[in-house]
Amino acid sequence: MQALATRAAIMTGAILIAAAFFVGTGAFLCIAVFEGLKLVLIPPLAALATAAISLVLAFIVAAIGASIVKTVEKSERKKRGPATAEIGLELGRILGEQVSRYAGRNPVRGLAGAVIAGLVIGLVPSLRGFLMRWIKGL
């Protein structure tokens, strides 16, 4: 357990150091763009153009990140299936346990209920169609 904590601390430190270097690199990049634009524009306009370029780059990075997150979420959803399927499985398990307990205690009533439900579903096409659409929708 202590090895895991040590490893996590080392990784956190490495990430923080890398983040500091990225911030420094970004700052030097902004200074270089500003100094380059200052040769063509007056300093206030060069600063404004540098800020605009930085803002556009930030929006591009955010859009790429959002796209990646959306793609990962879609693939996760496909792997797991819809949340309604998980809920349906859990509800089916709970209902199945209750029906099984009831049928175990009252076998005659359980048999009569199953026969009546089977007859109703078999004799009423609209109910059968509704149940089939409902099951396929899960």
Rosetta constraint file for C-alpha pairs under 8 A:
AtomPair CA 1 CA 5 HARMONIC 6.52 0.50
AtomPair CA 2 CA 6 HARMONIC 6.16 0.50
AtomPair CA 3 CA 7 HARMONIC 6.06 0.50
AtomPair CA 4 CA 8 HARMONIC 6.11 0.50
AtomPair CA 5 CA 9 HARMONIC 6.14 0.50
AtomPair CA 6 CA 10 HARMONIC 6.21 0.50
AtomPair CA 7 CA 11 HARMONIC 6.16 0.50
AtomPair CA 8 CA 12 HARMONIC 6.05 0.50
AtomPair CA 9 CA 13 HARMONIC 6.15 0.50
AtomPair CA 10 CA 14 HARMONIC 6.17 0.50
AtomPair CA 11 CA 15 HARMONIC 6.13 0.50
AtomPair CA 12 CA 16 HARMONIC 6.20 0.50
AtomPair CA 13 CA 17 HARMONIC 6.18 0.50
AtomPair CA 14 CA 18 HARMONIC 6.11 0.50
AtomPair CA 15 CA 19 HARMONIC 6.05 0.50
AtomPair CA 16 CA 20 HARMONIC 6.24 0.50
AtomPair CA 17 CA 21 HARMONIC 6.39 0.50
AtomPair CA 18 CA 22 HARMONIC 6.22 0.50
AtomPair CA 19 CA 23 HARMONIC 6.21 0.50
AtomPair CA 20 CA 24 HARMONIC 6.20 0.50
AtomPair CA 21 CA 25 HARMONIC 6.04 0.50
AtomPair CA 22 CA 26 HARMONIC 6.10 0.50
AtomPair CA 23 CA 27 HARMONIC 6.20 0.50
AtomPair CA 24 CA 28 HARMONIC 6.26 0.50
AtomPair CA 25 CA 29 HARMONIC 6.07 0.50
AtomPair CA 26 CA 30 HARMONIC 6.16 0.50
AtomPair CA 27 CA 31 HARMONIC 6.25 0.50
AtomPair CA 28 CA 32 HARMONIC 6.09 0.50
AtomPair CA 29 CA 33 HARMONIC 6.19 0.50
AtomPair CA 30 CA 34 HARMONIC 6.06 0.50
AtomPair CA 30 CA 50 HARMONIC 6.49 0.50
AtomPair CA 30 CA 54 HARMONIC 7.53 0.50
AtomPair CA 31 CA 35 HARMONIC 6.04 0.50
AtomPair CA 32 CA 36 HARMONIC 6.07 0.50
AtomPair CA 33 CA 37 HARMONIC 6.08 0.50
AtomPair CA 33 CA 50 HARMONIC 6.24 0.50
AtomPair CA 34 CA 38 HARMONIC 5.94 0.50
AtomPair CA 34 CA 46 HARMONIC 5.64 0.50
AtomPair CA 34 CA 47 HARMONIC 5.94 0.50
AtomPair CA 34 CA 49 HARMONIC 7.87 0.50
AtomPair CA 34 CA 50 HARMONIC 5.66 0.50
AtomPair CA 35 CA 39 HARMONIC 6.81 0.50
AtomPair CA 35 CA 46 HARMONIC 7.87 0.50
AtomPair CA 36 CA 40 HARMONIC 7.47 0.50
AtomPair CA 37 CA 41 HARMONIC 5.85 0.50
AtomPair CA 37 CA 46 HARMONIC 5.16 0.50
AtomPair CA 37 CA 49 HARMONIC 7.84 0.50
AtomPair CA 37 CA 50 HARMONIC 7.88 0.50
AtomPair CA 38 CA 42 HARMONIC 5.87 0.50
AtomPair CA 38 CA 43 HARMONIC 5.39 0.50
AtomPair CA 38 CA 46 HARMONIC 5.32 0.50
AtomPair CA 41 CA 45 HARMONIC 6.05 0.50
AtomPair CA 41 CA 46 HARMONIC 5.62 0.50
AtomPair CA 42 CA 46 HARMONIC 6.12 0.50
AtomPair CA 43 CA 47 HARMONIC 6.08 0.50
AtomPair CA 44 CA 48 HARMONIC 6.23 0.50
AtomPair CA 45 CA 49 HARMONIC 6.01 0.50
AtomPair CA 46 CA 50 HARMONIC 6.07 0.50
AtomPair CA 47 CA 51 HARMONIC 6.17 0.50
AtomPair CA 48 CA 52 HARMONIC 6.14 0.50
AtomPair CA 49 CA 53 HARMONIC 6.12 0.50
AtomPair CA 50 CA 54 HARMONIC 6.17 0.50
AtomPair CA 51 CA 55 HARMONIC 6.07 0.50
AtomPair CA 52 CA 56 HARMONIC 6.15 0.50
AtomPair CA 53 CA 57 HARMONIC 6.20 0.50
AtomPair CA 54 CA 58 HARMONIC 6.13 0.50
AtomPair CA 55 CA 59 HARMONIC 6.26 0.50
AtomPair CA 56 CA 60 HARMONIC 6.22 0.50
AtomPair CA 57 CA 61 HARMONIC 6.20 0.50
AtomPair CA 58 CA 62 HARMONIC 6.13 0.50
AtomPair CA 59 CA 63 HARMONIC 6.04 0.50
AtomPair CA 60 CA 64 HARMONIC 6.19 0.50
AtomPair CA 61 CA 65 HARMONIC 6.12 0.50
AtomPair CA 62 CA 66 HARMONIC 6.08 0.50
AtomPair CA 63 CA 67 HARMONIC 6.11 0.50
AtomPair CA 64 CA 68 HARMONIC 6.21 0.50
AtomPair CA 65 CA 69 HARMONIC 6.16 0.50
AtomPair CA 66 CA 70 HARMONIC 6.07 0.50
AtomPair CA 67 CA 71 HARMONIC 6.19 0.50
AtomPair CA 68 CA 72 HARMONIC 6.18 0.50
AtomPair CA 69 CA 73 HARMONIC 6.07 0.50
AtomPair CA 70 CA 74 HARMONIC 6.17 0.50
AtomPair CA 71 CA 75 HARMONIC 6.29 0.50
AtomPair CA 72 CA 76 HARMONIC 6.10 0.50
AtomPair CA 73 CA 77 HARMONIC 6.03 0.50
AtomPair CA 74 CA 78 HARMONIC 6.16 0.50
AtomPair CA 75 CA 79 HARMONIC 6.17 0.50
AtomPair CA 76 CA 80 HARMONIC 6.12 0.50
AtomPair CA 77 CA 81 HARMONIC 5.40 0.50
AtomPair CA 77 CA 82 HARMONIC 6.32 0.50
AtomPair CA 78 CA 82 HARMONIC 7.49 0.50
AtomPair CA 81 CA 85 HARMONIC 6.71 0.50
AtomPair CA 81 CA 86 HARMONIC 7.84 0.50
AtomPair CA 82 CA 86 HARMONIC 7.13 0.50
AtomPair CA 83 CA 87 HARMONIC 6.33 0.50
AtomPair CA 84 CA 88 HARMONIC 5.84 0.50
AtomPair CA 84 CA 138 HARMONIC 6.34 0.50
AtomPair CA 85 CA 89 HARMONIC 6.07 0.50
AtomPair CA 85 CA 138 HARMONIC 5.81 0.50
AtomPair CA 86 CA 90 HARMONIC 6.27 0.50
AtomPair CA 87 CA 91 HARMONIC 6.08 0.50
AtomPair CA 88 CA 92 HARMONIC 5.90 0.50
AtomPair CA 88 CA 138 HARMONIC 7.14 0.50
AtomPair CA 89 CA 93 HARMONIC 6.11 0.50
AtomPair CA 90 CA 94 HARMONIC 6.25 0.50
AtomPair CA 91 CA 95 HARMONIC 5.97 0.50
AtomPair CA 92 CA 96 HARMONIC 5.79 0.50
AtomPair CA 93 CA 97 HARMONIC 6.19 0.50
AtomPair CA 94 CA 98 HARMONIC 6.37 0.50
AtomPair CA 95 CA 99 HARMONIC 6.10 0.50
AtomPair CA 96 CA 100 HARMONIC 5.92 0.50
AtomPair CA 97 CA 101 HARMONIC 6.16 0.50
AtomPair CA 98 CA 102 HARMONIC 6.14 0.50
AtomPair CA 99 CA 103 HARMONIC 5.93 0.50
AtomPair CA 100 CA 104 HARMONIC 5.99 0.50
AtomPair CA 101 CA 105 HARMONIC 6.30 0.50
AtomPair CA 102 CA 106 HARMONIC 5.94 0.50
AtomPair CA 102 CA 107 HARMONIC 7.94 0.50
AtomPair CA 102 CA 110 HARMONIC 7.24 0.50
AtomPair CA 103 CA 107 HARMONIC 4.94 0.50
AtomPair CA 103 CA 108 HARMONIC 7.91 0.50
AtomPair CA 103 CA 109 HARMONIC 7.21 0.50
AtomPair CA 103 CA 110 HARMONIC 4.74 0.50
AtomPair CA 103 CA 111 HARMONIC 7.73 0.50
AtomPair CA 106 CA 110 HARMONIC 6.09 0.50
AtomPair CA 107 CA 111 HARMONIC 6.09 0.50
AtomPair CA 108 CA 112 HARMONIC 6.15 0.50
AtomPair CA 109 CA 113 HARMONIC 5.99 0.50
AtomPair CA 110 CA 114 HARMONIC 6.19 0.50
AtomPair CA 111 CA 115 HARMONIC 6.20 0.50
AtomPair CA 112 CA 116 HARMONIC 6.13 0.50
AtomPair CA 113 CA 117 HARMONIC 6.01 0.50
AtomPair CA 114 CA 118 HARMONIC 6.04 0.50
AtomPair CA 115 CA 119 HARMONIC 6.18 0.50
AtomPair CA 116 CA 120 HARMONIC 6.13 0.50
AtomPair CA 117 CA 121 HARMONIC 6.10 0.50
AtomPair CA 118 CA 122 HARMONIC 5.93 0.50
AtomPair CA 119 CA 123 HARMONIC 5.88 0.50
AtomPair CA 120 CA 124 HARMONIC 5.95 0.50
AtomPair CA 121 CA 125 HARMONIC 7.23 0.50
AtomPair CA 121 CA 127 HARMONIC 6.35 0.50
AtomPair CA 121 CA 128 HARMONIC 5.45 0.50
AtomPair CA 122 CA 128 HARMONIC 7.09 0.50
AtomPair CA 124 CA 128 HARMONIC 6.35 0.50
AtomPair CA 125 CA 129 HARMONIC 6.04 0.50
AtomPair CA 126 CA 130 HARMONIC 6.11 0.50
AtomPair CA 127 CA 131 HARMONIC 6.12 0.50
AtomPair CA 128 CA 132 HARMONIC 6.16 0.50
AtomPair CA 129 CA 133 HARMONIC 6.16 0.50
AtomPair CA 130 CA 134 HARMONIC 6.05 0.50
AtomPair CA 131 CA 135 HARMONIC 6.06 0.50
AtomPair CA 132 CA 136 HARMONIC 6.12 0.50
AtomPair CA 133 CA 137 HARMONIC 6.03 0.50
AtomPair CA 134 CA 138 HARMONIC 6.63 0.50
